[in-house]
Each structure stands twice: as C-alpha cells, then as structure tokens.
C-alpha cells in the first residue's frame, strides 16, 4: 500500500506540474489531489524538493543500465538524453521553474553515482590506484562536462537528435578519461 500511495503522490505532483510552475505548487495541493494527508506525504518525502529529487532520479535511473560500465556509458548517456526528450514537457517545466543550480545538483548527484562506478571499474581493470581526492576530482570533471552538456541541450529546446549529439560529444572527449586517470595514478 505504501508504494501505491507514493506513486499516487507523484502522479498528483506531475499532473499539477502540467498546469503550473513548480515553485507555485504546494504540498496541500498535492495531497488534496491524491486524497492523502500531509502526514502521509511527509512519511514518504521530507519536503517537495525531496520528492522532486526522487522523481528526477527515478526517471533517469530507468533510462540507464544497472551496470553503467566503461563499455556501456555512451549508450546509457544517450538513454538519459532520450528519456529527457521523451519527458520533454516535465524537464522543460522543471528547467524553467526552479533555480538552475538545483536542477544541476539533481543531475550531478545522479551522474556522480554512475561515473564513479565507471571510474572504479576502469581503474581496477587497468590495475591502477587512485587516492580518493583524485578519484573525486576526475569524477567531478567528467560529471560537470556531461551535466553541462545535457543542461545546454535542454536550455536550447532539445532540438538536436540525442544519438547524434552524444556521438559528437563522445568523439570530442574520447580518451580523456584514460588520460585523466593516468595523470592521477598513485606511484607504486
């Protein structure tokens, strides 16, 4: 029942978001629309931003493979673009309604999970060692470029076809991960 209630809250939020900007939506509106109490909302989410974080992460997580490996990352990154395009009205509404830094935070948090996993896999495959600070720095650089590229695409109206755009992006950054990792390797 709890999962059903959570889905009902999210469905009401998405329905209301189609009619008004995010910053104008209240928890009272959401709970009234789906017929639950405020306490029920707070049982599932800390606040409306926590709910938004959950919704964005769920939409993006469904688009990438569970593995998100070095071998699959381009396909998974393309899938993120495809998902954003399929959910164009939702993402444009969020993009235009909330502080851009907040959307960047949501996307970056998701990207960091995926890229960190890919980096660790690649470092292990190559038999290298990175200290945590350098691993985080490489992850940050990669994530900022990926998230920035995605946000730029959203800001320009998502006109370019995702597959072609991601292929161009990947051709520009090809080999940079290995170079960054090599430059960050701890001496044995």
Helices and strands as residue ranges (DSSP letters): H 2-17, G 22-24, H 27-34, H 38-44, H 48-61, H 73-86, H 88-97, H 100-126, H 132-155, H 162-173, H 176-184
